Amino acid sequence: MLIIILIICIIIINILAFIVMGVDKDRAKRRERRVPERSLFMFAVIGGSLGIYAGMKTFRHKTKHKSFTIGIPLIFIAQLTVVVFILLSS
């Protein structure tokens, strides 16, 4: 049951991260107050790296920032590595 709750939380975080990337792109176009990059990275760190990456590709947002084009995939790989390690050690 705990695994199911965790999976649902990860899905929700990724959906929210994707939406936040879209909102930030829209705000950038309108020259309005933006979502801080720190917040976008926090979404990635807490499990939304796939949503942030999908948002980058879908909205063509933050794709010229090396910190995002390199950092987000690295966060995802690190998270995937931890999951695989946990699954293999149990």
Rosetta constraint file for C-alpha pairs under 8 A:
AtomPair CA 1 CA 5 HARMONIC 6.44 0.50
AtomPair CA 2 CA 6 HARMONIC 6.17 0.50
AtomPair CA 3 CA 7 HARMONIC 6.14 0.50
AtomPair CA 4 CA 8 HARMONIC 6.19 0.50
AtomPair CA 5 CA 9 HARMONIC 6.19 0.50
AtomPair CA 6 CA 10 HARMONIC 6.22 0.50
AtomPair CA 7 CA 11 HARMONIC 6.20 0.50
AtomPair CA 8 CA 12 HARMONIC 6.21 0.50
AtomPair CA 9 CA 13 HARMONIC 6.11 0.50
AtomPair CA 10 CA 14 HARMONIC 6.15 0.50
AtomPair CA 10 CA 47 HARMONIC 5.91 0.50
AtomPair CA 10 CA 48 HARMONIC 6.89 0.50
AtomPair CA 11 CA 15 HARMONIC 6.23 0.50
AtomPair CA 12 CA 16 HARMONIC 6.15 0.50
AtomPair CA 13 CA 17 HARMONIC 6.03 0.50
AtomPair CA 13 CA 43 HARMONIC 7.22 0.50
AtomPair CA 13 CA 46 HARMONIC 7.88 0.50
AtomPair CA 13 CA 47 HARMONIC 6.58 0.50
AtomPair CA 13 CA 48 HARMONIC 5.29 0.50
AtomPair CA 13 CA 51 HARMONIC 7.74 0.50
AtomPair CA 14 CA 18 HARMONIC 6.12 0.50
AtomPair CA 14 CA 43 HARMONIC 7.95 0.50
AtomPair CA 14 CA 47 HARMONIC 6.99 0.50
AtomPair CA 14 CA 48 HARMONIC 4.24 0.50
AtomPair CA 14 CA 49 HARMONIC 7.02 0.50
AtomPair CA 14 CA 50 HARMONIC 6.32 0.50
AtomPair CA 14 CA 51 HARMONIC 4.25 0.50
AtomPair CA 14 CA 52 HARMONIC 7.21 0.50
AtomPair CA 15 CA 19 HARMONIC 6.26 0.50
AtomPair CA 15 CA 48 HARMONIC 7.81 0.50
AtomPair CA 15 CA 51 HARMONIC 6.03 0.50
AtomPair CA 16 CA 20 HARMONIC 6.08 0.50
AtomPair CA 16 CA 48 HARMONIC 7.92 0.50
AtomPair CA 16 CA 51 HARMONIC 7.52 0.50
AtomPair CA 17 CA 21 HARMONIC 6.29 0.50
AtomPair CA 17 CA 40 HARMONIC 7.34 0.50
AtomPair CA 17 CA 43 HARMONIC 5.97 0.50
AtomPair CA 17 CA 44 HARMONIC 7.56 0.50
AtomPair CA 17 CA 48 HARMONIC 5.76 0.50
AtomPair CA 17 CA 49 HARMONIC 7.81 0.50
AtomPair CA 17 CA 51 HARMONIC 5.14 0.50
AtomPair CA 17 CA 52 HARMONIC 5.40 0.50
AtomPair CA 17 CA 55 HARMONIC 7.68 0.50
AtomPair CA 18 CA 22 HARMONIC 6.49 0.50
AtomPair CA 18 CA 51 HARMONIC 4.53 0.50
AtomPair CA 18 CA 52 HARMONIC 5.38 0.50
AtomPair CA 18 CA 53 HARMONIC 7.92 0.50
AtomPair CA 18 CA 54 HARMONIC 6.58 0.50
AtomPair CA 18 CA 55 HARMONIC 4.86 0.50
AtomPair CA 19 CA 23 HARMONIC 6.18 0.50
AtomPair CA 19 CA 55 HARMONIC 7.48 0.50
AtomPair CA 20 CA 24 HARMONIC 6.04 0.50
AtomPair CA 20 CA 35 HARMONIC 7.82 0.50
AtomPair CA 20 CA 40 HARMONIC 7.81 0.50
AtomPair CA 21 CA 25 HARMONIC 6.17 0.50
AtomPair CA 21 CA 40 HARMONIC 7.63 0.50
AtomPair CA 21 CA 52 HARMONIC 6.50 0.50
AtomPair CA 21 CA 55 HARMONIC 5.38 0.50
AtomPair CA 21 CA 56 HARMONIC 7.03 0.50
AtomPair CA 21 CA 59 HARMONIC 7.57 0.50
AtomPair CA 21 CA 61 HARMONIC 7.33 0.50
AtomPair CA 22 CA 26 HARMONIC 6.22 0.50
AtomPair CA 22 CA 55 HARMONIC 6.49 0.50
AtomPair CA 22 CA 59 HARMONIC 6.30 0.50
AtomPair CA 23 CA 27 HARMONIC 6.15 0.50
AtomPair CA 24 CA 28 HARMONIC 6.07 0.50
AtomPair CA 24 CA 34 HARMONIC 5.76 0.50
AtomPair CA 24 CA 35 HARMONIC 5.66 0.50
AtomPair CA 25 CA 29 HARMONIC 6.35 0.50
AtomPair CA 25 CA 59 HARMONIC 6.88 0.50
AtomPair CA 25 CA 61 HARMONIC 6.09 0.50
AtomPair CA 26 CA 30 HARMONIC 6.37 0.50
AtomPair CA 27 CA 31 HARMONIC 5.88 0.50
AtomPair CA 27 CA 32 HARMONIC 4.99 0.50
AtomPair CA 27 CA 33 HARMONIC 6.56 0.50
AtomPair CA 27 CA 34 HARMONIC 5.97 0.50
AtomPair CA 28 CA 32 HARMONIC 6.24 0.50
AtomPair CA 28 CA 33 HARMONIC 7.79 0.50
AtomPair CA 28 CA 34 HARMONIC 6.57 0.50
AtomPair CA 35 CA 39 HARMONIC 6.81 0.50
AtomPair CA 35 CA 40 HARMONIC 7.36 0.50
AtomPair CA 36 CA 40 HARMONIC 6.73 0.50
AtomPair CA 37 CA 41 HARMONIC 6.25 0.50
AtomPair CA 38 CA 42 HARMONIC 6.13 0.50
AtomPair CA 39 CA 43 HARMONIC 6.30 0.50
AtomPair CA 40 CA 44 HARMONIC 6.54 0.50
AtomPair CA 40 CA 52 HARMONIC 7.30 0.50
AtomPair CA 41 CA 45 HARMONIC 6.15 0.50
AtomPair CA 41 CA 72 HARMONIC 7.64 0.50
AtomPair CA 42 CA 46 HARMONIC 6.14 0.50
AtomPair CA 43 CA 47 HARMONIC 6.58 0.50
AtomPair CA 43 CA 48 HARMONIC 5.09 0.50
AtomPair CA 43 CA 49 HARMONIC 6.84 0.50
AtomPair CA 43 CA 52 HARMONIC 7.55 0.50
AtomPair CA 44 CA 48 HARMONIC 4.26 0.50
AtomPair CA 44 CA 49 HARMONIC 3.79 0.50
AtomPair CA 44 CA 50 HARMONIC 7.44 0.50
AtomPair CA 44 CA 51 HARMONIC 7.74 0.50
AtomPair CA 44 CA 52 HARMONIC 6.41 0.50
AtomPair CA 44 CA 72 HARMONIC 6.86 0.50
AtomPair CA 44 CA 75 HARMONIC 7.04 0.50
AtomPair CA 44 CA 76 HARMONIC 7.75 0.50
AtomPair CA 45 CA 49 HARMONIC 6.66 0.50
AtomPair CA 45 CA 75 HARMONIC 6.70 0.50
AtomPair CA 47 CA 79 HARMONIC 7.63 0.50
AtomPair CA 48 CA 52 HARMONIC 6.22 0.50
AtomPair CA 49 CA 53 HARMONIC 6.05 0.50
AtomPair CA 49 CA 72 HARMONIC 6.05 0.50
AtomPair CA 49 CA 73 HARMONIC 7.45 0.50
AtomPair CA 49 CA 75 HARMONIC 6.67 0.50
AtomPair CA 49 CA 76 HARMONIC 5.51 0.50
AtomPair CA 50 CA 54 HARMONIC 6.02 0.50
AtomPair CA 50 CA 76 HARMONIC 6.74 0.50
AtomPair CA 51 CA 55 HARMONIC 6.03 0.50
AtomPair CA 52 CA 56 HARMONIC 6.15 0.50
AtomPair CA 52 CA 72 HARMONIC 7.47 0.50
AtomPair CA 53 CA 57 HARMONIC 6.38 0.50
AtomPair CA 53 CA 72 HARMONIC 6.58 0.50
AtomPair CA 53 CA 73 HARMONIC 7.37 0.50
AtomPair CA 54 CA 58 HARMONIC 5.92 0.50
AtomPair CA 55 CA 59 HARMONIC 5.66 0.50
AtomPair CA 55 CA 60 HARMONIC 7.49 0.50
AtomPair CA 55 CA 61 HARMONIC 7.15 0.50
AtomPair CA 56 CA 60 HARMONIC 5.24 0.50
AtomPair CA 56 CA 61 HARMONIC 4.75 0.50
AtomPair CA 56 CA 62 HARMONIC 6.13 0.50
AtomPair CA 56 CA 63 HARMONIC 6.26 0.50
AtomPair CA 57 CA 61 HARMONIC 7.03 0.50
AtomPair CA 57 CA 63 HARMONIC 7.60 0.50
AtomPair CA 62 CA 68 HARMONIC 6.44 0.50
AtomPair CA 62 CA 69 HARMONIC 7.64 0.50
AtomPair CA 63 CA 68 HARMONIC 6.93 0.50
AtomPair CA 63 CA 69 HARMONIC 6.02 0.50
AtomPair CA 64 CA 69 HARMONIC 7.28 0.50
AtomPair CA 65 CA 69 HARMONIC 6.20 0.50
AtomPair CA 66 CA 70 HARMONIC 5.66 0.50
AtomPair CA 66 CA 71 HARMONIC 7.38 0.50
AtomPair CA 67 CA 71 HARMONIC 5.09 0.50
AtomPair CA 67 CA 72 HARMONIC 7.62 0.50
AtomPair CA 68 CA 72 HARMONIC 5.32 0.50
AtomPair CA 68 CA 73 HARMONIC 7.99 0.50
AtomPair CA 69 CA 73 HARMONIC 6.98 0.50
AtomPair CA 70 CA 74 HARMONIC 6.29 0.50
AtomPair CA 71 CA 75 HARMONIC 6.15 0.50
AtomPair CA 72 CA 76 HARMONIC 6.25 0.50
AtomPair CA 73 CA 77 HARMONIC 6.12 0.50
AtomPair CA 74 CA 78 HARMONIC 6.10 0.50
AtomPair CA 75 CA 79 HARMONIC 6.16 0.50
AtomPair CA 76 CA 80 HARMONIC 6.07 0.50
AtomPair CA 77 CA 81 HARMONIC 6.02 0.50
AtomPair CA 78 CA 82 HARMONIC 6.29 0.50
AtomPair CA 79 CA 83 HARMONIC 6.30 0.50
AtomPair CA 80 CA 84 HARMONIC 6.16 0.50
AtomPair CA 81 CA 85 HARMONIC 6.04 0.50
AtomPair CA 82 CA 86 HARMONIC 6.12 0.50
AtomPair CA 83 CA 87 HARMONIC 6.15 0.50
AtomPair CA 84 CA 88 HARMONIC 6.03 0.50
AtomPair CA 85 CA 89 HARMONIC 6.05 0.50
AtomPair CA 86 CA 90 HARMONIC 6.26 0.50
